[in-house]
Amino acid sequence: SYLEVHEAYLNNVLSVSKDKETGLIAMSVEHVSPIFAKDFLSLIIKEANSIKRQKDIDMADKAIVYLELELAKTPVSEIKESIGELLQKQLEIKMVANVNEEYKLETIDSPFIPEKKSYPSRAMICIFLTIVGGIFSVLIVLFRHFFLEKPKKT
């Protein structure tokens, strides 16, 4: 299901951490295919920026509509000036959101395909499986020796 895939990616594939001092967010994706990992991380960054951009644009649009209605209702010039300033700030938010591709998450080090494989280590897998196989073989021999019928000698 979608929830199982989501949980699997959060627990095993996607790693996100934030440095409290600098505020920098470090994200990494581990996958068997390094190309998939790079593309997936790029997609996450792009979608996070896109979602936040759209949310801010929608909020600014709603605020602009509200402020324009209030501006039309208000006869006091001082309040009109302050509403004008608020409108200007909302228009600035819309402008920045529409102009900047990296709206909230700015990439310092772009996702890349590693040159050297990091895991799984084939040597460690071979050593581990040899040890497990040896232990399993010894257990089978001991089980046969002590628990199975011994052949009768003639």
C-alpha positions, 0 to 999 in steps of 0.5 A: 500500500501507499503507507507501507511504501511511504514508511519504507522510504522514510526508514530506509531510503530517505535521510533528512537532517537539519543543522540547528546552528546553521539551519541547513538541511541535508538530504540523501537518498540511498538506493540500489540504483544510483541514477534513481537515487539522484533523480528521486532526490532532485524530484523531492527538492523540486516538488518541495519548492513547487508545493511551498511556492504554490501555497504562498501564491495562493495565500498571497492571492487570497490576501490581495482579494481581501485587502482590495475589498477592505481598501474599497470599503475604507474611507480613511486615507491613513488606513488606505495607505497601510492597506496599500503597503500590505498589498505591496508586500503580498505582491512582492511575495507573489513576485518572488515565488513566481520568479525564483525556481529555488523558492524555499530550498536552495541547493548548495550541493546538487544531487549527483551520481557517486563514482564509487559504490558505497554499499553493499560490500561484496567482500563483507557479504561473502565473509558473512555468508561463509561464516553463516554457512560454516556454522549451519553445516556444523549444526547439521553434522552435530544434529545428525550425530546426536539426534538421528539413529546411528547405523547398526554395525554388522 
